[in-house]
Amino acid sequence: MKEVKAVFQPFMPKPVLEALQKVDHLPAATETEVDGYSVVHPDYTPKPKIILEFMVPDDIVDAIVQALQSGAHTGNLGDGCIFVIEVKLP
């Protein structure tokens, strides 16, 4: 089991969700609006971002990551960051 988190621009949910609709057996996701801060250009001005989170079986992680990459990519540094975290179940 994995937790998948994606951080992207607030104007990108539609392309991201359209890309994710192509993934078979996709479970529900949680969307959170957050403020991001740059470490590369530390002006400390908050930049709005969206975090989408999933708890998914291992066999669909690659399909989700590919969908997130294609839907969230803008070409800007820090947009479309994806994190895949191992989840240990008791």
Secondary structure as UniProt FT lines:
FT   STRAND          2..8
FT   TURN            10..11
FT   HELIX           13..20
FT   TURN            21..22
FT   TURN            24..25
FT   STRAND          30..36
FT   STRAND          47..56
FT   HELIX           58..60
FT   HELIX           61..72
FT   TURN            77..80
FT   STRAND          81..86
//
